[in-house]
Amino acid sequence: MMDVVIDTNVLVAGLLSPFGACGKIVRMISAGEIILSFDARILLEYNEVLRRPKFGFEEEKIAAFLDYIVYRGRTVAPSPLSHSLPDPDDEPFLEVALASHAVCLITGNQKHFPAERCQDAKVISPNEFLIFFKNQQTEKNRITKRSTKTRKKPRAR
């Protein structure tokens, strides 16, 4: 299972446009294909932003989705960054990505995460993530097929 951190903009875009790259990522979360790492600050931001009237999301659906994230996701207790980011509101996402050793942080605002301040965290766009995920699945399937072919069949007694 792949552990990721998702910026709020990806979550909102995925819920508003279910057929785009962000929508696919939200479906992957809902299907349990990827595990979402978060902390209390990220969950609070998701909660606040998703409830903004301009988006028109139904209260029951927001509550159910956030409950699902808490139930299936991974709560992390991160440490503060040694260098601040251009937007301090983005810092919890990077802190959680680093603390959880997430495969990546997915965001629509990569410029908010300058590489020189992200240490060893991989910060990628939703489209880049989908390509990365597909490549990982292809490699996993290739290895599985190869190991299945090389197993010896048990001898008949």
N, C-alpha and C positions, 0 to 999 in steps of 0.2 A: 504494500500500500504506500502511496506517495503522499508525503506530508508537505503541505504548502501553506503560505500566508497570503491572504487576498485583501487587497486594498478595497476600501468601501466603494470607490468608483466602479470597480469591476462588478461587485455585487449588485449595485443599483442598475448598471447598464445591462447586466444579465437578466434581471427581473423585468426591466422595461422592454428589452428586445430579446426574447427567448431564442431566436434563431441565429443570432450572431455568435461570435467567438465567446463573448462573456456569458451569453445564454447557455452555451455548451458547457462552460466551466461550472455554472450554477447547477446544471443537470448532473454533472459528474459528482458534485458534492452531494446532491440529493440521492444519487444512486450508490453512494459509498465508494466510488472509484478513487477518490482522493480524500485525504483527511485534512481538515482545516485546523490549523493552530491559531490560537488567539489568547488574549489576556482580558481582564475586566475592562480595560480602557477601550480595546477594540470592540468588544461586545457592546459596550455603552454607545460607541459611535455608530455601529450598525443599527442599533435600536433607535437612536435619535434620528439618523438620516432617513431610514426606511419609513419612519412615521411622519415625515414632512408631508403636509397636505398636497404640495405640488406634484408628488408622485402618484397619489391616489391609490396606494396599496391598501388592501383590506386588512383591518386590524387583526382579525383571526388568523389570516395567512401569515402576517408578519410574526405574530406570536408563535405560531406553529413552526415556522422556518427557524426562528431564533432558538426555540426549544430543541429542534433537531440539531442545530449547530452545537449547542451545549452538550447534548446527549452523545453525538457521534464524533464531535471534534476533540481537540486536545488543548486543555488549559495549560498555559505556560507562565512561569514566573521569571520574567527577564530582568536583566541588569541594565542600568542606564548606559547610553552610548558614550563613548569617550569624545566623540566629535558631533556637534549638533548638525542637523539637516537644514536646508533652506527653509522648509516649513516644519516647525516643531510638531504640528499635528500628525506628521508622517512618522515621527520617531517610534511610537509604539509598534508599528508594523515591522520596521527594521529590527527593533530590539527583540521582538518575538521570533522573527526569522532566524536571527543569530542564536538565541537561546534554545530554540527547538531543533536547530540544525535542519531546518526545512530545506527541501530540495530547491525551492525558490520562493520569491515574493512576486506575486503577479499584480501589476499595476498598469493603469492607463496613463500614468504620469511619471515616466521614467526619469524625466529631468529633475524631479524632486528628490531623486536618490542618486547623487553623483557617485560614480564608481570609487573614487578615492576615499569616500566616507563610509562605504558599505562593507568594509573589511572583506570577508570571504563570502558574503551573501550574494546569491545570484538573483538579480532583479530583472524581470522580463515582462514583455507585453502579453496580453491574452493570446494573440496569434502565435507568438513565439512559444508560449507554453503548450498550446495544442500540438504544434510540430514536435516539440521536445517530448511530450507525453506519448505521441504516436510512435516516435522513434524508440522510446524506452520499451513500449509494448511489443514492437516488432523484434527488438533485441531479446527480450524476455522469451517470446515465443520461439525464436530461433534456437536459443540455448535449451529450452525445454524439449524441442523436437530432437535436437542433437543428443541430449542425454537419454532420451527414450530409446533412440536407435542403438546406443552403445551399451545399454543394459543387457546382461546375459539372461537368456530365458532359463527358467528353472528346469532341471532335468526331471524327466518322468521316472518314477520309481517302479 
